[in-house]
């Protein structure tokens, strides 16, 4: 498996910086489908989620035909 940052983990989440990983884990989010249940503003409110993580998650969601909640 390539080691590119855009690779998806088994959970469907892209490989993110550790602060973003901790933010998602602390919010109880372990799968990409759970990210899709959040609005983008809700995601941005999580401490540790910055613009890069939001964009990585947006691309991962789009690759699966998903998007942030509206």
PDB file of N, CA, C, O and CB in Angstrom:
ATOM      1  N   UNK A   1       0.849  -1.184   0.000  1.00  0.00           N
ATOM      2  CA  UNK A   1       0.000   0.000   0.000  1.00  0.00           C
ATOM      3  C   UNK A   1       0.887   1.238   0.000  1.00  0.00           C
ATOM      4  O   UNK A   1       1.829   1.312   0.790  1.00  0.00           O
ATOM      5  CB  UNK A   1      -0.962   0.004   1.225  1.00  0.00           C
ATOM      6  N   UNK A   2       0.609   2.222  -0.875  1.00  0.00           N
ATOM      7  CA  UNK A   2       1.409   3.446  -0.892  1.00  0.00           C
ATOM      8  C   UNK A   2       1.293   4.198   0.427  1.00  0.00           C
ATOM      9  O   UNK A   2       0.305   4.064   1.148  1.00  0.00           O
ATOM     10  CB  UNK A   2       0.978   4.348  -2.049  1.00  0.00           C
ATOM     11  N   UNK A   3       2.306   4.982   0.728  1.00  0.00           N
ATOM     12  CA  UNK A   3       2.340   5.703   1.999  1.00  0.00           C
ATOM     13  C   UNK A   3       1.919   7.170   1.838  1.00  0.00           C
ATOM     14  O   UNK A   3       2.261   7.999   2.681  1.00  0.00           O
ATOM     15  CB  UNK A   3       3.740   5.629   2.601  1.00  0.00           C
ATOM     16  N   UNK A   4       1.197   7.496   0.790  1.00  0.00           N
ATOM     17  CA  UNK A   4       0.744   8.855   0.549  1.00  0.00           C
ATOM     18  C   UNK A   4      -0.228   9.303   1.630  1.00  0.00           C
ATOM     19  O   UNK A   4      -1.012   8.495   2.128  1.00  0.00           O
ATOM     20  CB  UNK A   4       0.094   8.962  -0.825  1.00  0.00           C
ATOM     21  N   UNK A   5      -0.189  10.599   2.006  1.00  0.00           N
ATOM     22  CA  UNK A   5      -1.070  11.110   3.065  1.00  0.00           C
ATOM     23  C   UNK A   5      -2.539  10.965   2.706  1.00  0.00           C
ATOM     24  O   UNK A   5      -3.382  10.959   3.603  1.00  0.00           O
ATOM     25  CB  UNK A   5      -0.758  12.570   3.349  1.00  0.00           C
ATOM     26  N   UNK A   6      -2.878  10.848   1.419  1.00  0.00           N
ATOM     27  CA  UNK A   6      -4.273  10.731   1.029  1.00  0.00           C
ATOM     28  C   UNK A   6      -4.772   9.289   1.083  1.00  0.00           C
ATOM     29  O   UNK A   6      -5.956   9.036   0.860  1.00  0.00           O
ATOM     30  CB  UNK A   6      -4.463  11.285  -0.360  1.00  0.00           C
ATOM     31  N   UNK A   7      -3.894   8.358   1.374  1.00  0.00           N
ATOM     32  CA  UNK A   7      -4.339   6.971   1.530  1.00  0.00           C
ATOM     33  C   UNK A   7      -5.398   6.900   2.617  1.00  0.00           C
ATOM     34  O   UNK A   7      -5.337   7.633   3.604  1.00  0.00           O
ATOM     35  CB  UNK A   7      -3.148   6.035   1.868  1.00  0.00           C
ATOM     36  N   UNK A   8      -6.353   6.028   2.434  1.00  0.00           N
ATOM     37  CA  UNK A   8      -7.391   5.868   3.437  1.00  0.00           C
ATOM     38  C   UNK A   8      -7.027   4.722   4.369  1.00  0.00           C
ATOM     39  O   UNK A   8      -6.491   3.701   3.937  1.00  0.00           O
ATOM     40  CB  UNK A   8      -8.761   5.619   2.775  1.00  0.00           C
ATOM     41  N   UNK A   9      -7.319   4.900   5.639  1.00  0.00           N
ATOM     42  CA  UNK A   9      -7.126   3.836   6.604  1.00  0.00           C
ATOM     43  C   UNK A   9      -8.289   2.861   6.469  1.00  0.00           C
ATOM     44  O   UNK A   9      -9.207   3.101   5.685  1.00  0.00           O
ATOM     45  CB  UNK A   9      -7.018   4.396   8.056  1.00  0.00           C
ATOM     46  N   UNK A  10      -8.262   1.783   7.209  1.00  0.00           N
ATOM     47  CA  UNK A  10      -9.348   0.802   7.153  1.00  0.00           C
ATOM     48  C   UNK A  10     -10.692   1.420   7.517  1.00  0.00           C
ATOM     49  O   UNK A  10     -11.733   0.946   7.062  1.00  0.00           O
ATOM     50  CB  UNK A  10      -9.051  -0.365   8.082  1.00  0.00           C
ATOM     51  N   UNK A  11     -10.682   2.458   8.321  1.00  0.00           N
ATOM     52  CA  UNK A  11     -11.924   3.114   8.740  1.00  0.00           C
ATOM     53  C   UNK A  11     -12.489   4.016   7.652  1.00  0.00           C
ATOM     54  O   UNK A  11     -13.586   4.557   7.794  1.00  0.00           O
ATOM     55  CB  UNK A  11     -11.687   3.923  10.003  1.00  0.00           C
ATOM     56  N   UNK A  12     -11.741   4.176   6.570  1.00  0.00           N
ATOM     57  CA  UNK A  12     -12.173   5.071   5.510  1.00  0.00           C
ATOM     58  C   UNK A  12     -11.684   6.492   5.701  1.00  0.00           C
ATOM     59  O   UNK A  12     -11.817   7.325   4.804  1.00  0.00           O
ATOM     60  CB  UNK A  12     -13.661   5.065   5.418  1.00  0.00           C
ATOM     61  N   UNK A  13     -11.112   6.777   6.879  1.00  0.00           N
ATOM     62  CA  UNK A  13     -10.589   8.115   7.144  1.00  0.00           C
ATOM     63  C   UNK A  13      -9.239   8.286   6.454  1.00  0.00           C
ATOM     64  O   UNK A  13      -8.438   7.351   6.419  1.00  0.00           O
ATOM     65  CB  UNK A  13     -10.458   8.363   8.668  1.00  0.00           C
ATOM     66  N   UNK A  14      -8.980   9.476   5.904  1.00  0.00           N
ATOM     67  CA  UNK A  14      -7.643   9.707   5.339  1.00  0.00           C
ATOM     68  C   UNK A  14      -6.632   9.784   6.470  1.00  0.00           C
ATOM     69  O   UNK A  14      -6.995   9.999   7.626  1.00  0.00           O
ATOM     70  CB  UNK A  14      -7.608  11.011   4.482  1.00  0.00           C
ATOM     71  N   UNK A  15      -5.375   9.608   6.135  1.00  0.00           N
ATOM     72  CA  UNK A  15      -4.322   9.774   7.146  1.00  0.00           C
ATOM     73  C   UNK A  15      -4.191  11.255   7.422  1.00  0.00           C
ATOM     74  O   UNK A  15      -3.885  12.045   6.530  1.00  0.00           O
ATOM     75  CB  UNK A  15      -2.949   9.160   6.675  1.00  0.00           C
ATOM     76  N   UNK A  16      -4.427  11.619   8.666  1.00  0.00           N
ATOM     77  CA  UNK A  16      -4.437  13.011   9.098  1.00  0.00           C
ATOM     78  C   UNK A  16      -3.329  13.264  10.101  1.00  0.00           C
ATOM     79  O   UNK A  16      -2.756  12.330  10.662  1.00  0.00           O
ATOM     80  CB  UNK A  16      -5.793  13.379   9.702  1.00  0.00           C
ATOM     81  N   UNK A  17      -3.032  14.537  10.323  1.00  0.00           N
ATOM     82  CA  UNK A  17      -2.075  14.924  11.370  1.00  0.00           C
ATOM     83  C   UNK A  17      -2.631  14.478  12.726  1.00  0.00           C
ATOM     84  O   UNK A  17      -3.844  14.367  12.902  1.00  0.00           O
ATOM     85  CB  UNK A  17      -1.808  16.480  11.354  1.00  0.00           C
ATOM     86  N   UNK A  18      -1.749  14.230  13.663  1.00  0.00           N
ATOM     87  CA  UNK A  18      -2.159  13.717  14.973  1.00  0.00           C
ATOM     88  C   UNK A  18      -3.174  14.593  15.702  1.00  0.00           C
ATOM     89  O   UNK A  18      -4.088  14.047  16.321  1.00  0.00           O
ATOM     90  CB  UNK A  18      -0.956  13.552  15.836  1.00  0.00           C
ATOM     91  N   UNK A  19      -3.063  15.940  15.664  1.00  0.00           N
ATOM     92  CA  UNK A  19      -4.096  16.731  16.346  1.00  0.00           C
ATOM     93  C   UNK A  19      -5.497  16.471  15.784  1.00  0.00           C
ATOM     94  O   UNK A  19      -6.469  16.428  16.538  1.00  0.00           O
ATOM     95  CB  UNK A  19      -3.769  18.216  16.236  1.00  0.00           C
ATOM     96  N   UNK A  20      -5.600  16.299  14.474  1.00  0.00           N
ATOM     97  CA  UNK A  20      -6.901  16.023  13.850  1.00  0.00           C
ATOM     98  C   UNK A  20      -7.384  14.630  14.221  1.00  0.00           C
ATOM     99  O   UNK A  20      -8.572  14.432  14.476  1.00  0.00           O
ATOM    100  CB  UNK A  20      -6.813  16.163  12.317  1.00  0.00           C
ATOM    101  N   UNK A  21      -6.473  13.665  14.253  1.00  0.00           N
ATOM    102  CA  UNK A  21      -6.835  12.295  14.642  1.00  0.00           C
ATOM    103  C   UNK A  21      -7.381  12.300  16.071  1.00  0.00           C
ATOM    104  O   UNK A  21      -8.409  11.683  16.348  1.00  0.00           O
ATOM    105  CB  UNK A  21      -5.603  11.336  14.527  1.00  0.00           C
ATOM    106  N   UNK A  22      -6.688  12.999  16.977  1.00  0.00           N
ATOM    107  CA  UNK A  22      -7.145  13.085  18.367  1.00  0.00           C
ATOM    108  C   UNK A  22      -8.496  13.777  18.471  1.00  0.00           C
ATOM    109  O   UNK A  22      -9.354  13.353  19.245  1.00  0.00           O
ATOM    110  CB  UNK A  22      -6.117  13.828  19.218  1.00  0.00           C
ATOM    111  N   UNK A  23      -8.692  14.841  17.694  1.00  0.00           N
ATOM    112  CA  UNK A  23      -9.956  15.571  17.735  1.00  0.00           C
ATOM    113  C   UNK A  23     -11.114  14.668  17.330  1.00  0.00           C
ATOM    114  O   UNK A  23     -12.161  14.665  17.977  1.00  0.00           O
ATOM    115  CB  UNK A  23      -9.898  16.801  16.820  1.00  0.00           C
ATOM    116  N   UNK A  24     -10.926  13.905  16.262  1.00  0.00           N
ATOM    117  CA  UNK A  24     -11.980  12.994  15.816  1.00  0.00           C
ATOM    118  C   UNK A  24     -12.216  11.902  16.856  1.00  0.00           C
ATOM    119  O   UNK A  24     -13.359  11.600  17.201  1.00  0.00           O
ATOM    120  CB  UNK A  24     -11.615  12.368  14.454  1.00  0.00           C
ATOM    121  N   UNK A  25     -11.140  11.317  17.348  1.00  0.00           N
ATOM    122  CA  UNK A  25     -11.271  10.245  18.337  1.00  0.00           C
ATOM    123  C   UNK A  25     -11.979  10.746  19.599  1.00  0.00           C
ATOM    124  O   UNK A  25     -12.843  10.057  20.141  1.00  0.00           O
ATOM    125  CB  UNK A  25      -9.885   9.677  18.697  1.00  0.00           C
ATOM    126  N   UNK A  26     -11.615  11.943  20.064  1.00  0.00           N
ATOM    127  CA  UNK A  26     -12.241  12.516  21.259  1.00  0.00           C
ATOM    128  C   UNK A  26     -13.723  12.807  21.046  1.00  0.00           C
ATOM    129  O   UNK A  26     -14.502  12.828  21.999  1.00  0.00           O
ATOM    130  CB  UNK A  26     -11.521  13.793  21.663  1.00  0.00           C
ATOM    131  N   UNK A  27     -14.106  13.030  19.793  1.00  0.00           N
ATOM    132  CA  UNK A  27     -15.516  13.272  19.467  1.00  0.00           C
ATOM    133  C   UNK A  27     -16.253  11.959  19.187  1.00  0.00           C
ATOM    134  O   UNK A  27     -17.443  11.963  18.871  1.00  0.00           O
ATOM    135  CB  UNK A  27     -15.630  14.208  18.250  1.00  0.00           C
ATOM    136  N   UNK A  28     -15.536  10.837  19.307  1.00  0.00           N
ATOM    137  CA  UNK A  28     -16.161   9.534  19.083  1.00  0.00           C
ATOM    138  C   UNK A  28     -16.308   9.173  17.624  1.00  0.00           C
ATOM    139  O   UNK A  28     -17.088   8.284  17.283  1.00  0.00           O
ATOM    140  CB  UNK A  28     -17.497   9.502  19.724  1.00  0.00           C
ATOM    141  N   UNK A  29     -15.574   9.845  16.755  1.00  0.00           N
ATOM    142  CA  UNK A  29     -15.654   9.605  15.314  1.00  0.00           C
ATOM    143  C   UNK A  29     -14.520   8.677  14.908  1.00  0.00           C
ATOM    144  O   UNK A  29     -13.344   9.004  15.068  1.00  0.00           O
ATOM    145  CB  UNK A  29     -15.590  10.941  14.513  1.00  0.00           C
ATOM    146  N   UNK A  30     -14.887   7.522  14.384  1.00  0.00           N
ATOM    147  CA  UNK A  30     -13.881   6.532  14.002  1.00  0.00           C
ATOM    148  C   UNK A  30     -14.006   6.092  12.550  1.00  0.00           C
ATOM    149  O   UNK A  30     -13.146   5.367  12.052  1.00  0.00           O
ATOM    150  CB  UNK A  30     -13.981   5.330  14.899  1.00  0.00           C
ATOM    151  N   UNK A  31     -15.062   6.518  11.863  1.00  0.00           N
ATOM    152  CA  UNK A  31     -15.292   6.102  10.479  1.00  0.00           C
ATOM    153  C   UNK A  31     -15.658   7.318   9.630  1.00  0.00           C
ATOM    154  O   UNK A  31     -16.222   8.290  10.131  1.00  0.00           O
ATOM    155  CB  UNK A  31     -16.411   5.028  10.402  1.00  0.00           C
ATOM    156  N   UNK A  32     -15.332   7.250   8.355  1.00  0.00           N
ATOM    157  CA  UNK A  32     -15.620   8.343   7.440  1.00  0.00           C
ATOM    158  C   UNK A  32     -17.119   8.634   7.383  1.00  0.00           C
ATOM    159  O   UNK A  32     -17.527   9.790   7.278  1.00  0.00           O
ATOM    160  CB  UNK A  32     -15.090   8.017   6.045  1.00  0.00           C
ATOM    161  N   UNK A  33     -17.921   7.601   7.450  1.00  0.00           N
ATOM    162  CA  UNK A  33     -19.372   7.787   7.400  1.00  0.00           C
ATOM    163  C   UNK A  33     -19.867   8.639   8.569  1.00  0.00           C
ATOM    164  O   UNK A  33     -20.872   9.341   8.448  1.00  0.00           O
ATOM    165  CB  UNK A  33     -20.080   6.429   7.407  1.00  0.00           C
ATOM    166  N   UNK A  34     -19.162   8.576   9.695  1.00  0.00           N
ATOM    167  CA  UNK A  34     -19.533   9.399  10.851  1.00  0.00           C
ATOM    168  C   UNK A  34     -19.184  10.865  10.617  1.00  0.00           C
ATOM    169  O   UNK A  34     -19.882  11.759  11.096  1.00  0.00           O
ATOM    170  CB  UNK A  34     -18.832   8.889  12.119  1.00  0.00           C
ATOM    171  N   UNK A  35     -18.108  11.108   9.882  1.00  0.00           N
ATOM    172  CA  UNK A  35     -17.740  12.484   9.534  1.00  0.00           C
ATOM    173  C   UNK A  35     -18.842  13.099   8.673  1.00  0.00           C
ATOM    174  O   UNK A  35     -19.156  14.282   8.809  1.00  0.00           O
ATOM    175  CB  UNK A  35     -16.368  12.525   8.787  1.00  0.00           C
ATOM    176  N   UNK A  36     -19.428  12.292   7.786  1.00  0.00           N
ATOM    177  CA  UNK A  36     -20.476  12.783   6.887  1.00  0.00           C
ATOM    178  C   UNK A  36     -21.735  13.221   7.637  1.00  0.00           C
ATOM    179  O   UNK A  36     -22.573  13.925   7.073  1.00  0.00           O
ATOM    180  CB  UNK A  36     -20.835  11.708   5.879  1.00  0.00           C
ATOM    181  N   UNK A  37     -21.876  12.819   8.879  1.00  0.00           N
ATOM    182  CA  UNK A  37     -23.041  13.220   9.682  1.00  0.00           C
ATOM    183  C   UNK A  37     -22.870  14.620  10.275  1.00  0.00           C
ATOM    184  O   UNK A  37     -23.822  15.202  10.795  1.00  0.00           O
ATOM    185  CB  UNK A  37     -23.278  12.210  10.808  1.00  0.00           C
ATOM    186  N   UNK A  38     -21.640  15.156  10.192  1.00  0.00           N
ATOM    187  CA  UNK A  38     -21.356  16.489  10.724  1.00  0.00           C
ATOM    188  C   UNK A  38     -21.480  17.537   9.628  1.00  0.00           C
ATOM    189  O   UNK A  38     -21.229  17.258   8.456  1.00  0.00           O
ATOM    190  CB  UNK A  38     -19.952  16.538  11.350  1.00  0.00           C
ATOM    191  N   UNK A  39     -21.871  18.746  10.023  1.00  0.00           N
ATOM    192  CA  UNK A  39     -21.766  19.861   9.084  1.00  0.00           C
ATOM    193  C   UNK A  39     -20.304  20.310   9.093  1.00  0.00           C
ATOM    194  O   UNK A  39     -19.554  19.995  10.016  1.00  0.00           O
ATOM    195  CB  UNK A  39     -22.747  21.052   9.467  1.00  0.00           C
ATOM    196  N   UNK A  40     -19.915  21.041   8.066  1.00  0.00           N
ATOM    197  CA  UNK A  40     -18.542  21.533   8.042  1.00  0.00           C
ATOM    198  C   UNK A  40     -18.251  22.450   9.227  1.00  0.00           C
ATOM    199  O   UNK A  40     -17.181  22.337   9.824  1.00  0.00           O
ATOM    200  CB  UNK A  40     -18.272  22.269   6.737  1.00  0.00           C
ATOM    201  N   UNK A  41     -19.174  23.367   9.595  1.00  0.00           N
ATOM    202  CA  UNK A  41     -18.913  24.197  10.788  1.00  0.00           C
ATOM    203  C   UNK A  41     -18.767  23.362  12.064  1.00  0.00           C
ATOM    204  O   UNK A  41     -17.942  23.688  12.918  1.00  0.00           O
ATOM    205  CB  UNK A  41     -20.043  25.212  10.973  1.00  0.00           C
ATOM    206  N   UNK A  42     -19.552  22.293  12.205  1.00  0.00           N
ATOM    207  CA  UNK A  42     -19.421  21.432  13.385  1.00  0.00           C
ATOM    208  C   UNK A  42     -18.040  20.791  13.419  1.00  0.00           C
ATOM    209  O   UNK A  42     -17.414  20.709  14.476  1.00  0.00           O
ATOM    210  CB  UNK A  42     -20.516  20.343  13.392  1.00  0.00           C
ATOM    211  N   UNK A  43     -17.566  20.337  12.263  1.00  0.00           N
ATOM    212  CA  UNK A  43     -16.246  19.718  12.183  1.00  0.00           C
ATOM    213  C   UNK A  43     -15.164  20.728  12.560  1.00  0.00           C
ATOM    214  O   UNK A  43     -14.244  20.409  13.314  1.00  0.00           O
ATOM    215  CB  UNK A  43     -15.993  19.161  10.767  1.00  0.00           C
ATOM    216  N   UNK A  44     -15.280  21.938  12.035  1.00  0.00           N
ATOM    217  CA  UNK A  44     -14.276  22.971  12.299  1.00  0.00           C
ATOM    218  C   UNK A  44     -14.234  23.378  13.767  1.00  0.00           C
ATOM    219  O   UNK A  44     -13.221  23.905  14.227  1.00  0.00           O
ATOM    220  CB  UNK A  44     -14.549  24.190  11.442  1.00  0.00           C
ATOM    221  N   UNK A  45     -15.310  23.146  14.509  1.00  0.00           N
ATOM    222  CA  UNK A  45     -15.338  23.496  15.932  1.00  0.00           C
ATOM    223  C   UNK A  45     -14.519  22.525  16.783  1.00  0.00           C
ATOM    224  O   UNK A  45     -14.189  22.837  17.928  1.00  0.00           O
ATOM    225  CB  UNK A  45     -16.775  23.527  16.432  1.00  0.00           C
ATOM    226  N   UNK A  46     -14.189  21.359  16.240  1.00  0.00           N
ATOM    227  CA  UNK A  46     -13.403  20.389  17.007  1.00  0.00           C
ATOM    228  C   UNK A  46     -11.972  20.898  17.143  1.00  0.00           C
ATOM    229  O   UNK A  46     -11.321  21.208  16.146  1.00  0.00           O
ATOM    230  CB  UNK A  46     -13.426  18.984  16.327  1.00  0.00           C
ATOM    231  N   UNK A  47     -11.491  20.982  18.368  1.00  0.00           N
ATOM    232  CA  UNK A  47     -10.130  21.445  18.618  1.00  0.00           C
ATOM    233  C   UNK A  47      -9.143  20.464  17.989  1.00  0.00           C
ATOM    234  O   UNK A  47      -9.136  19.279  18.321  1.00  0.00           O
ATOM    235  CB  UNK A  47      -9.864  21.594  20.144  1.00  0.00           C
ATOM    236  N   UNK A  48      -8.316  20.967  17.083  1.00  0.00           N
ATOM    237  CA  UNK A  48      -7.343  20.126  16.399  1.00  0.00           C
ATOM    238  C   UNK A  48      -7.663  19.935  14.931  1.00  0.00           C
ATOM    239  O   UNK A  48      -6.835  19.427  14.176  1.00  0.00           O
ATOM    240  CB  UNK A  48      -7.261  18.792  17.069  1.00  0.00           C
ATOM    241  N   UNK A  49      -8.861  20.337  14.517  1.00  0.00           N
ATOM    242  CA  UNK A  49      -9.248  20.229  13.113  1.00  0.00           C
ATOM    243  C   UNK A  49      -8.985  21.581  12.448  1.00  0.00           C
ATOM    244  O   UNK A  49      -9.634  22.578  12.763  1.00  0.00           O
ATOM    245  CB  UNK A  49     -10.757  19.802  12.963  1.00  0.00           C
ATOM    246  N   UNK A  50      -8.035  21.596  11.535  1.00  0.00           N
ATOM    247  CA  UNK A  50      -7.700  22.818  10.819  1.00  0.00           C
ATOM    248  C   UNK A  50      -8.105  22.720   9.356  1.00  0.00           C
ATOM    249  O   UNK A  50      -8.710  21.731   8.942  1.00  0.00           O
ATOM    250  CB  UNK A  50      -6.208  23.112  10.934  1.00  0.00           C
ATOM    251  N   UNK A  51      -7.774  23.741   8.575  1.00  0.00           N
ATOM    252  CA  UNK A  51      -8.166  23.778   7.165  1.00  0.00           C
ATOM    253  C   UNK A  51      -7.642  22.595   6.361  1.00  0.00           C
ATOM    254  O   UNK A  51      -8.340  22.093   5.480  1.00  0.00           O
ATOM    255  CB  UNK A  51      -7.681  25.052   6.541  1.00  0.00           C
ATOM    256  N   UNK A  52      -6.436  22.147   6.649  1.00  0.00           N
ATOM    257  CA  UNK A  52      -5.877  21.016   5.901  1.00  0.00           C
ATOM    258  C   UNK A  52      -6.676  19.748   6.170  1.00  0.00           C
ATOM    259  O   UNK A  52      -6.992  19.006   5.240  1.00  0.00           O
ATOM    260  CB  UNK A  52      -4.398  20.798   6.271  1.00  0.00           C
ATOM    261  N   UNK A  53      -7.003  19.497   7.427  1.00  0.00           N
ATOM    262  CA  UNK A  53      -7.792  18.306   7.777  1.00  0.00           C
ATOM    263  C   UNK A  53      -9.173  18.370   7.144  1.00  0.00           C
ATOM    264  O   UNK A  53      -9.682  17.361   6.654  1.00  0.00           O
ATOM    265  CB  UNK A  53      -7.920  18.167   9.306  1.00  0.00           C
ATOM    266  N   UNK A  54      -9.782  19.551   7.152  1.00  0.00           N
ATOM    267  CA  UNK A  54     -11.111  19.698   6.546  1.00  0.00           C
ATOM    268  C   UNK A  54     -11.040  19.344   5.058  1.00  0.00           C
ATOM    269  O   UNK A  54     -11.894  18.619   4.546  1.00  0.00           O
ATOM    270  CB  UNK A  54     -11.651  21.150   6.737  1.00  0.00           C
ATOM    271  N   UNK A  55     -10.027  19.854   4.375  1.00  0.00           N
ATOM    272  CA  UNK A  55      -9.890  19.573   2.937  1.00  0.00           C
ATOM    273  C   UNK A  55      -9.616  18.089   2.692  1.00  0.00           C
ATOM    274  O   UNK A  55     -10.179  17.508   1.763  1.00  0.00           O
ATOM    275  CB  UNK A  55      -8.757  20.427   2.327  1.00  0.00           C
ATOM    276  N   UNK A  56      -8.769  17.470   3.500  1.00  0.00           N
ATOM    277  CA  UNK A  56      -8.496  16.037   3.343  1.00  0.00           C
ATOM    278  C   UNK A  56      -9.770  15.223   3.558  1.00  0.00           C
ATOM    279  O   UNK A  56     -10.038  14.271   2.824  1.00  0.00           O
ATOM    280  CB  UNK A  56      -7.399  15.581   4.331  1.00  0.00           C
ATOM    281  N   UNK A  57     -10.538  15.597   4.553  1.00  0.00           N
ATOM    282  CA  UNK A  57     -11.792  14.885   4.826  1.00  0.00           C
ATOM    283  C   UNK A  57     -12.813  15.132   3.716  1.00  0.00           C
ATOM    284  O   UNK A  57     -13.549  14.220   3.337  1.00  0.00           O
ATOM    285  CB  UNK A  57     -12.374  15.323   6.185  1.00  0.00           C
ATOM    286  N   UNK A  58     -12.861  16.355   3.194  1.00  0.00           N
ATOM    287  CA  UNK A  58     -13.774  16.669   2.093  1.00  0.00           C
ATOM    288  C   UNK A  58     -13.457  15.793   0.876  1.00  0.00           C
ATOM    289  O   UNK A  58     -14.362  15.241   0.250  1.00  0.00           O
ATOM    290  CB  UNK A  58     -13.679  18.171   1.717  1.00  0.00           C
ATOM    291  N   UNK A  59     -12.173  15.672   0.550  1.00  0.00           N
ATOM    292  CA  UNK A  59     -11.774  14.854  -0.605  1.00  0.00           C
ATOM    293  C   UNK A  59     -12.095  13.379  -0.370  1.00  0.00           C
ATOM    294  O   UNK A  59     -12.571  12.692  -1.274  1.00  0.00           O
ATOM    295  CB  UNK A  59     -10.269  15.027  -0.891  1.00  0.00           C
ATOM    296  N   UNK A  60     -11.834  12.896   0.844  1.00  0.00           N
ATOM    297  CA  UNK A  60     -12.128  11.494   1.155  1.00  0.00           C
ATOM    298  C   UNK A  60     -13.626  11.224   1.059  1.00  0.00           C
ATOM    299  O   UNK A  60     -14.038  10.184   0.545  1.00  0.00           O
ATOM    300  CB  UNK A  60     -11.612  11.133   2.562  1.00  0.00           C
ATOM    301  N   UNK A  61     -14.446  12.160   1.554  1.00  0.00           N
ATOM    302  CA  UNK A  61     -15.893  12.011   1.456  1.00  0.00           C
ATOM    303  C   UNK A  61     -16.320  11.993  -0.015  1.00  0.00           C
ATOM    304  O   UNK A  61     -17.117  11.145  -0.418  1.00  0.00           O
ATOM    305  CB  UNK A  61     -16.611  13.151   2.218  1.00  0.00           C
ATOM    306  N   UNK A  62     -15.800  12.915  -0.807  1.00  0.00           N
ATOM    307  CA  UNK A  62     -16.165  12.995  -2.226  1.00  0.00           C
ATOM    308  C   UNK A  62     -15.789  11.715  -2.960  1.00  0.00           C
ATOM    309  O   UNK A  62     -16.525  11.261  -3.836  1.00  0.00           O
ATOM    310  CB  UNK A  62     -15.482  14.199  -2.890  1.00  0.00           C
ATOM    311  N   UNK A  63     -14.651  11.133  -2.606  1.00  0.00           N
ATOM    312  CA  UNK A  63     -14.222   9.882  -3.245  1.00  0.00           C
ATOM    313  C   UNK A  63     -15.217   8.754  -2.988  1.00  0.00           C
ATOM    314  O   UNK A  63     -15.313   7.816  -3.780  1.00  0.00           O
ATOM    315  CB  UNK A  63     -12.833   9.476  -2.740  1.00  0.00           C
ATOM    316  N   UNK A  64     -15.952   8.841  -1.891  1.00  0.00           N
ATOM    317  CA  UNK A  64     -16.946   7.819  -1.527  1.00  0.00           C
ATOM    318  C   UNK A  64     -18.365   8.251  -1.909  1.00  0.00           C
ATOM    319  O   UNK A  64     -19.337   7.570  -1.580  1.00  0.00           O
ATOM    320  CB  UNK A  64     -16.880   7.527  -0.017  1.00  0.00           C
ATOM    321  N   UNK A  65     -18.477   9.390  -2.609  1.00  0.00           N
ATOM    322  CA  UNK A  65     -19.793   9.892  -2.977  1.00  0.00           C
ATOM    323  C   UNK A  65     -20.546  10.513  -1.813  1.00  0.00           C
ATOM    324  O   UNK A  65     -21.773  10.606  -1.838  1.00  0.00           O
ATOM    325  CB  UNK A  65     -20.607   8.786  -3.559  1.00  0.00           C
ATOM    326  N   UNK A  66     -19.810  10.938  -0.791  1.00  0.00           N
ATOM    327  CA  UNK A  66     -20.412  11.529   0.404  1.00  0.00           C
ATOM    328  C   UNK A  66     -20.043  13.003   0.499  1.00  0.00           C
ATOM    329  O   UNK A  66     -19.199  13.494  -0.250  1.00  0.00           O
ATOM    330  CB  UNK A  66     -19.960  10.778   1.676  1.00  0.00           C
ATOM    331  N   UNK A  67     -20.676  13.691   1.415  1.00  0.00           N
ATOM    332  CA  UNK A  67     -20.379  15.094   1.674  1.00  0.00           C
ATOM    333  C   UNK A  67     -20.703  15.376   3.134  1.00  0.00           C
ATOM    334  O   UNK A  67     -21.308  14.549   3.817  1.00  0.00           O
ATOM    335  CB  UNK A  67     -21.187  16.040   0.718  1.00  0.00           C
ATOM    336  N   UNK A  68     -20.297  16.545   3.605  1.00  0.00           N
ATOM    337  CA  UNK A  68     -20.683  16.948   4.946  1.00  0.00           C
ATOM    338  C   UNK A  68     -22.192  17.131   4.995  1.00  0.00           C
ATOM    339  O   UNK A  68     -22.823  17.418   3.978  1.00  0.00           O
ATOM    340  CB  UNK A  68     -19.954  18.247   5.366  1.00  0.00           C
ATOM    341  N   UNK A  69     -22.763  16.965   6.168  1.00  0.00           N
ATOM    342  CA  UNK A  69     -24.196  17.175   6.360  1.00  0.00           C
ATOM    343  C   UNK A  69     -24.519  18.635   6.069  1.00  0.00           C
ATOM    344  O   UNK A  69     -23.668  19.510   6.227  1.00  0.00           O
ATOM    345  CB  UNK A  69     -24.637  16.784   7.805  1.00  0.00           C
ATOM    346  N   UNK A  70     -25.736  18.889   5.648  1.00  0.00           N
ATOM    347  CA  UNK A  70     -26.151  20.276   5.332  1.00  0.00           C
ATOM    348  C   UNK A  70     -26.929  20.890   6.446  1.00  0.00           C
ATOM    349  O   UNK A  70     -27.350  22.042   6.343  1.00  0.00           O
ATOM    350  CB  UNK A  70     -26.980  20.318   4.069  1.00  0.00           C
TER     351      UNK A  70
END
